[in-house]
Amino acid sequence: MAAQLFCLFVGKAREASLRDAADLYALKLSRLARCEVALIKDAPAACSAPEKCLREGRDILARLDPRHLPIALDERGDNWSSRELATKLKAWEDAARTPCFIVGGAFGLSDEVRERARANGALFSLGRITLPHELARVVLLEQLYRAASINKGLPYHHD
């Protein structure tokens, strides 16, 4: 059985180079695992930052279904090496769980989304640095591709 992954991103990538990079890694990943990428519409620009987080968070939670194991990307989350991520992907696959990797919008994730992930899945950090959400997508997709490559025994990752 091939791994099944779900990625939930807020907003469209506006920068063409980042959109192309995300598409490239999503394509590479699709050769190794079933991966669905879904977009949540940005909250209206007239909303304050806290209101944007609340609205986008509500829409994120509405998109989750019981088969999803929510993995929220958050700088306060756990740092996993590429090999640790590969091990987690394999364990979720073996347990027939579908990890749902969530990347918030420009103002991050609502407390409700973080709490759902903390209670039922995980908070995952790409590092202590802050990345623009569009770049975080690219890094996440590359790391998922790398982890899937590790699990398939492909020579992409070098220790």
Kinemage of the C-alpha trace (Angstrom):
@kinemage 1
@onewidth
@group {chain A} dominant
@subgroup {mainchain}
@vectorlist {calphas} color= white
{ca met a 1} P 0.000 0.000 0.000
{ca ala a 2} L 1.382 3.427 -0.922
{ca ala a 3} L 1.499 6.119 1.724
{ca gln a 4} L -1.390 8.539 1.672
{ca leu a 5} L -0.804 12.177 2.576
{ca phe a 6} L -3.010 15.241 2.666
{ca cys a 7} L -1.719 18.826 2.638
{ca leu a 8} L -3.979 21.727 3.515
{ca phe a 9} L -2.680 25.194 2.671
{ca val a 10} L -4.260 28.607 3.251
{ca gly a 11} L -4.348 30.779 0.140
{ca lys a 12} L -2.843 30.451 -3.295
{ca ala a 13} L 0.881 30.925 -3.773
{ca arg a 14} L 1.137 34.322 -5.423
{ca glu a 15} L 4.860 34.181 -6.215
{ca ala a 16} L 5.315 32.178 -9.440
{ca ser a 17} L 8.723 30.791 -8.490
{ca leu a 18} L 7.426 29.445 -5.170
{ca arg a 19} L 4.298 28.057 -6.828
{ca asp a 20} L 6.489 26.298 -9.416
{ca ala a 21} L 8.779 24.889 -6.722
{ca ala a 22} L 5.807 23.591 -4.701
{ca asp a 23} L 4.326 22.042 -7.841
{ca leu a 24} L 7.670 20.382 -8.653
{ca tyr a 25} L 7.943 18.701 -5.247
{ca ala a 26} L 4.254 17.768 -5.231
{ca leu a 27} L 4.810 16.053 -8.594
{ca lys a 28} L 7.924 14.242 -7.365
{ca leu a 29} L 6.094 13.197 -4.203
{ca ser a 30} L 3.122 11.903 -6.210
{ca arg a 31} L 5.438 9.310 -7.777
{ca leu a 32} L 6.119 7.848 -4.320
{ca ala a 33} L 2.906 8.434 -2.368
{ca arg a 34} L -0.683 9.441 -2.860
{ca cys a 35} L -0.717 13.094 -1.890
{ca glu a 36} L -3.669 15.422 -2.131
{ca val a 37} L -3.114 19.164 -1.822
{ca ala a 38} L -6.114 21.341 -0.980
{ca leu a 39} L -6.348 25.099 -0.594
{ca ile a 40} L -8.363 27.107 1.909
{ca lys a 41} L -9.390 30.570 0.723
{ca asp a 42} L -7.659 33.488 2.441
{ca ala a 43} L -9.865 35.499 4.781
{ca pro a 44} L -10.848 38.898 3.340
{ca ala a 45} L -8.117 41.536 3.369
{ca ala a 46} L -10.359 43.877 5.376
{ca cys a 47} L -10.181 41.528 8.376
{ca ser a 48} L -7.747 42.128 11.206
{ca ala a 49} L -4.939 39.578 11.669
{ca pro a 50} L -6.701 37.834 14.599
{ca glu a 51} L -9.963 37.681 12.640
{ca lys a 52} L -8.117 36.223 9.624
{ca cys a 53} L -6.653 33.470 11.827
{ca leu a 54} L -10.078 32.691 13.308
{ca arg a 55} L -11.857 32.565 9.942
{ca glu a 56} L -9.131 30.564 8.225
{ca gly a 57} L -8.914 28.263 11.242
{ca arg a 58} L -12.638 27.600 11.109
{ca asp a 59} L -12.335 26.696 7.422
{ca ile a 60} L -9.318 24.445 8.092
{ca leu a 61} L -11.154 22.542 10.823
{ca ala a 62} L -14.176 22.134 8.534
{ca arg a 63} L -11.939 20.457 5.908
{ca leu a 64} L -10.544 17.865 8.308
{ca asp a 65} L -12.295 14.546 8.381
{ca pro a 66} L -11.989 11.681 10.878
{ca arg a 67} L -9.372 9.860 8.779
{ca his a 68} L -7.011 12.834 9.005
{ca leu a 69} L -4.271 13.037 11.590
{ca pro a 70} L -3.727 16.822 11.820
{ca ile a 71} L -0.075 17.879 11.702
{ca ala a 72} L 0.077 21.659 12.066
{ca leu a 73} L 3.232 23.467 11.020
{ca asp a 74} L 4.107 25.852 13.808
{ca glu a 75} L 7.412 27.299 14.972
{ca arg a 76} L 6.606 26.082 18.510
{ca gly a 77} L 6.253 22.495 17.307
{ca asp a 78} L 8.632 19.566 17.448
{ca asn a 79} L 11.667 19.562 15.168
{ca trp a 80} L 12.006 16.261 13.311
{ca ser a 81} L 14.979 15.271 11.220
{ca ser a 82} L 14.280 13.990 7.724
{ca arg a 83} L 14.811 10.434 8.954
{ca glu a 84} L 12.469 10.997 11.908
{ca leu a 85} L 9.816 12.315 9.531
{ca ala a 86} L 10.318 9.236 7.342
{ca thr a 87} L 9.854 6.987 10.388
{ca lys a 88} L 6.679 8.837 11.362
{ca leu a 89} L 5.287 8.580 7.811
{ca lys a 90} L 5.935 4.836 7.826
{ca ala a 91} L 4.288 4.404 11.235
{ca trp a 92} L 1.221 6.390 10.129
{ca glu a 93} L 1.020 4.340 6.937
{ca asp a 94} L 1.270 1.081 8.909
{ca ala a 95} L -1.500 2.313 11.236
{ca ala a 96} L -3.656 3.303 8.221
{ca arg a 97} L -3.594 6.954 9.322
{ca thr a 98} L -3.632 9.823 6.838
{ca pro a 99} L -1.455 12.674 8.061
{ca cys a 100} L -2.873 16.069 7.144
{ca phe a 101} L -0.094 18.651 7.059
{ca ile a 102} L -1.522 22.126 7.668
{ca val a 103} L 0.226 25.360 6.699
{ca gly a 104} L -1.581 28.521 7.756
{ca gly a 105} L -1.756 31.837 5.989
{ca ala a 106} L 0.308 34.975 6.407
{ca phe a 107} L -0.769 35.362 10.047
{ca gly a 108} L -0.363 31.717 11.005
{ca leu a 109} L -2.831 29.296 12.527
{ca ser a 110} L -5.621 29.839 14.998
{ca asp a 111} L -5.306 28.503 18.522
{ca glu a 112} L -8.130 26.069 17.713
{ca val a 113} L -6.173 24.508 14.845
{ca arg a 114} L -3.034 24.251 16.968
{ca glu a 115} L -5.011 22.681 19.814
{ca arg a 116} L -6.638 20.114 17.496
{ca ala a 117} L -3.222 19.174 16.151
{ca arg a 118} L -1.676 19.060 19.619
{ca ala a 119} L -4.493 16.835 20.946
{ca asn a 120} L -4.958 14.498 17.978
{ca gly a 121} L -1.815 14.710 15.875
{ca ala a 122} L 1.255 16.855 16.249
{ca leu a 123} L 2.785 20.290 15.973
{ca phe a 124} L 5.706 20.154 13.554
{ca ser a 125} L 8.316 22.860 13.181
{ca leu a 126} L 10.552 23.329 10.170
{ca gly a 127} L 12.938 25.126 12.512
{ca arg a 128} L 13.073 28.053 14.858
{ca ile a 129} L 13.149 30.539 11.995
{ca thr a 130} L 9.990 32.126 10.627
{ca leu a 131} L 9.290 31.323 6.985
{ca pro a 132} L 6.761 32.989 4.704
{ca his a 133} L 3.839 30.566 4.403
{ca glu a 134} L 4.413 30.154 0.662
{ca leu a 135} L 8.037 29.121 1.248
{ca ala a 136} L 7.015 26.825 4.122
{ca arg a 137} L 4.879 24.893 1.604
{ca val a 138} L 7.891 24.313 -0.625
{ca val a 139} L 10.077 23.189 2.283
{ca leu a 140} L 7.324 20.906 3.605
{ca leu a 141} L 6.707 19.272 0.212
{ca glu a 142} L 10.444 18.786 -0.307
{ca gln a 143} L 10.764 17.186 3.128
{ca leu a 144} L 7.791 14.897 2.462
{ca tyr a 145} L 9.409 13.887 -0.830
{ca arg a 146} L 12.722 13.312 0.979
{ca ala a 147} L 11.029 11.212 3.688
{ca ala a 148} L 9.153 9.152 1.099
{ca ser a 149} L 12.449 8.646 -0.779
{ca ile a 150} L 14.099 7.435 2.421
{ca asn a 151} L 11.240 4.990 3.011
{ca lys a 152} L 11.539 3.672 -0.555
{ca gly a 153} L 15.316 3.287 -0.270
{ca leu a 154} L 15.980 5.805 -3.042
{ca pro a 155} L 19.333 7.643 -3.178
{ca tyr a 156} L 17.930 11.194 -2.823
{ca his a 157} L 18.849 11.688 0.860
{ca his a 158} L 22.489 11.718 1.971
{ca asp a 159} L 23.464 11.416 5.630
